[in-house]
């Protein structure tokens, strides 16, 4: 059965060969087109400013918890029971705070990222359509030659769309 499928596929390619000769196939890296656009680069800078203070706070909290953990490890059996319990409680509280704040930051960043993608997707789609109208066919590609990659053209077109 497999041989029959291969023969049918080969016959189809041979018959349709001339039609495929005129076909232009292009490749687009959507992720690269989005991330390297001017709008995405501006968003990255804005996000750094917006979420930077929260990230700094998280790093400080992590550093503080690590300091407590190091004190607990270094103190070992020499530390009095009351001091040890106080440090363990403080470490657990900092760990909970870190988890909570980290989750909040991740959720806020994810919401902002989704909003940015929601705004950029129509521009990307429009840029892709304009570049494709110049003579490329939509289709699936397995192996990509650099001359068929239209990603840079799409990025340039996206950057022109305001």
PEBELNOR-V934635 format. One record per backbone hydrogen bond with DSSP energy under -0.5 kcal/mol. NH is the residue of the N-H (numbers start at 1). CO is the residue of the C=O. E is the energy in kcal/mol with one decimal. If there is no record, write none. Layout:
NH/CO/E
NH/CO/E
This chain:
5/1/-2.0
6/2/-2.2
7/3/-2.3
8/4/-2.4
9/5/-2.4
10/6/-2.6
11/7/-2.7
12/8/-2.4
13/9/-2.3
14/10/-2.5
15/11/-2.5
16/12/-2.7
17/13/-0.9
19/16/-0.8
20/16/-2.0
21/17/-1.6
22/18/-0.8
22/19/-0.5
23/20/-0.9
26/137/-0.9
27/148/-3.1
30/28/-1.0
33/29/-2.6
34/30/-2.5
35/31/-2.8
36/32/-2.3
37/34/-1.1
41/37/-2.2
42/38/-2.5
43/39/-2.2
44/40/-2.3
45/41/-1.8
46/42/-2.6
47/43/-3.2
48/44/-2.0
49/45/-1.9
50/46/-2.7
51/47/-3.3
52/48/-1.4
53/49/-0.6
55/51/-2.2
56/52/-2.7
57/53/-2.3
58/54/-2.2
59/55/-2.4
60/56/-2.3
61/57/-2.4
62/58/-2.6
63/59/-2.5
64/60/-2.5
65/61/-2.4
66/62/-2.4
67/63/-2.2
68/64/-2.1
69/65/-2.5
70/66/-2.6
71/67/-2.2
72/68/-2.4
73/69/-2.3
74/70/-2.9
75/71/-2.5
76/72/-1.5
78/75/-1.9
79/75/-0.6
79/76/-0.6
84/80/-2.6
85/81/-2.5
86/82/-2.2
87/83/-2.5
88/84/-2.5
89/85/-2.4
90/86/-2.5
91/87/-2.8
92/88/-2.5
93/89/-2.2
94/90/-2.3
95/91/-2.4
96/92/-2.3
97/93/-2.7
98/94/-2.7
99/95/-2.4
100/96/-2.6
101/97/-2.9
102/98/-2.7
103/99/-2.3
104/100/-2.4
105/101/-2.5
106/102/-2.6
107/103/-2.5
108/104/-2.5
109/105/-2.6
110/106/-2.3
111/107/-2.2
112/108/-2.2
113/109/-2.7
114/110/-2.5
115/111/-2.2
116/112/-2.3
117/113/-2.6
118/114/-2.4
119/115/-1.8
120/116/-2.4
121/117/-2.6
122/118/-0.6
123/119/-0.6
124/120/-2.7
125/121/-3.1
126/122/-2.4
127/123/-2.6
128/124/-2.8
129/125/-2.5
130/126/-2.3
131/127/-2.2
132/128/-2.9
133/129/-2.2
134/131/-1.1
135/132/-2.2
136/132/-2.5
137/24/-2.7
148/145/-2.4
149/146/-1.6
150/27/-3.2
150/148/-0.7
151/27/-0.6
154/150/-2.4
155/151/-2.5
156/152/-2.6
157/153/-2.3
158/154/-2.9
159/155/-2.4
160/156/-1.1
161/157/-1.3
